Amino acid sequence: MQILRILFFVHVKKMLYLCTPYPPGHVHMTYSFRTYYPYYKRNLKLAFPVMLTQFGAALVGLADSIMVGHYSTTDLAAVSFSNALFFTVMVFAMGALMGITPLVGHIHGRLEKIVADSEWPEGKSKDEEIAHKHDQISSCLTNGLVFTSLICIFSLVLLAPCIGWLDAFGQEPEVVVCARPYFTLIVLSIVPFLLFTFSKQFLEGLGNTTIAMIITVSCNLLNIFLNWIFIFGHWGFPAMGAEGAGWATLIARCLMPVCFLFAMLWKQEWRRYITTMHRNLITRREVEHLISIGLPIGLQSFAEAFLFTASFIIIGWISKEALAAHHIANQMADLTFMLALGIGSATTIRVSHQLGKGDLHAVRMAARASAHLCLLMNTIGAAIMIFGRKVIPYIFTDDPEVVPIASTLLIIAGTFQYADGLQCIGAAMLRGIQDVRIPMRIALFAYIGVALPLGLYLTFYYPLPFREGLGINTVGLGAEGMWIAFVVALAIPAILFHIRFHKRLKQLENRSETLLDTET
């Protein structure tokens, strides 16, 4: 734990250093809260609805865990195991669809610049240029739906065979029996959910984050109500436990894309993109461009999701009590991570819009403001987990074997907040400037090349081969070892992503041109 404390303070010191307005070597300038305030305000205006959207999504998972946990520990372990497998694929798919936001955002930023330009050059029609930009956005919608369909097919091909192979992951037999119907239902829900995700990312590119918040919160409330009916057996329905939670999720997710379609048809500005879709051909070039941006983002998200999925499987080898405790700590970490995701989404929107306008100073300031906001959120989240560690586990379960393990894990999860949040913001900054390939490689190295081997060693083998020299009789730290590995591994991209963003932005400033101009 002494090593963990040293790593934590070194990491926070480095992050505070990277969150200065300009990188080392730049001419010194003084920036106060007043300087950053407009950027905080604009970022939060976009981030707050996304935070509620992401928080709402996490809240459904939390509600599932609380309700199923009070039904039985076996059902809680089954939901935890199923979600770990499912989210590995779903996070990849959602990450791939994130590529639509910077593409649409860059075009929209150019559109705003054209509309606001009072000195339009003679010989060029401003109205024609505006119409051309709208056509480009509509084309993103058309080809984006094709890309989303491909992602849906790919996801089903990966998930469907797992239904019959759940017992191959080394979990306890009663957990597998309970997990199979729940897992089947959430696999079916991935198609409507990805259609909703694409619609959400498209509107975020246009700078609107409110509609997704309204739809998500409404459908999540419906999901929780259906949980109460199906899990415990109310209104004449039988008590179904984990399977009931699966039915509630499927019904709520089917409604989400339908609500989004009505929302886009309701507003005239967005309706034009749907009504003009037939004029835009599905082109291989545009779909490939979406793949070139979306695939690295998806693989980056997959790497982190794979790490957490593997952690559920590995900790499941210890005991179902350890797995349930790990699930509790993970659920709490997810809640605060949703806030970071909200700030990250706002960062991608703001950076891509300002990049489209060619205002690189605003790009830097918006990115730095997001890092400051993330540090604040991380501090609050860490404090809640660390000081509430003896109370929080009882929200999920009263199992006397689960509570003490969960309490210990929450201490490490609190420390983990800084690395997790800042790597999320760093990745969002890079997405905004459409720099996705190198971050993908960093993520694969950190999450799979470092975290998994280190996690296995700390969980089962620490302090071998030095046990006798250290005078330690036990072998392995248990679930705590995996969480320590999380902190170490996520600190790597948290630092490198921010360094790379400064480097790439400096290159843009030196060249005085925008990156990856979509206008060809």
Secondary structure by P-SEA (a helix, b strand, c coil): caaaaaaaaaaaaaaaaaaccccccccbbbbccccaaaaaaaaaaaaaaaaaaaaaaaaaaaaaaaaaaaacaaaaaaaaaaaaaaaaaaaaaaaaaaaaaaaaaaaaaaaaaaaacccccccccaaaaaaaaaaaaaaaaaaaaaaaaaaaaaaaaaccccccccccccccaaaaaaaaaaaaaaaaaaaaaaaaaaaaaaaaaaccaaaaaaaaaaaaaaaaaaaaacccccccccccaaaaaaaaaaaaaaaaaaaaaaaaaacaaaaaaaaacccccccaaaaaaaaaaaaaaaaaaaaaaaaaaaaaaaaaaacaaaaaaaaaaaaaaaaaaaaaaaaaaaaaaaaaaaaaaccaaaaaaaaaaaaaaaaaaaaaaaaaaaaacccccccccccaaaaaaaaaaaaaaaaaaaaaaaaaaaaaaaaaacccaaaaaaaaaaacccaaaaaaaaaccccccccccccccccccaaaaaaaaaaaaaaaaaaaaaaaaaaaaaaaaaaccccccccc
